[in-house]
Amino acid sequence: MAEIDCMEKTSLADAVRRLDQAVGQLETAVQRRMDADRSLNAMQDDLQRMGEDRSQLAASLDESQARASRLEEANRDVSRRLVSAMETIRSVLDAHGG
């Protein structure tokens, strides 16, 4: 009878040890999953921020290109006016013997 009690205690101790190991492995797996989820969420947040940054940069680029176009047009207008003014001055000088 004592031998059976000893075997039962050993079996129970083994079962508790295996259960403890299984719970430890489960806790480790859960922790890894939680870490992976946090990492995925962080990457999604980064991706969203990069998308917002890209949109802002695209808008800024559009504004800069529009401004550059306006400046080019103003430059052409000033250039035409200067040519016209120089032609007028030459014509006045030629007319007055200058």
BELQUIQUI-V691373 format. One record per run of one state. SS is the DSSP state (2 for helix, 1 for strand, 0 for the rest). FROM is the first residue (numbers start at 0). TO is the last residue. Records with the same first field share a line. If there is no record, write none. Layout:
# BELQUIQUI-V691373
SS->FROM-TO + FROM-TO
This chain:
# BELQUIQUI-V691373
0->0-0 + 95-97
2->1-94
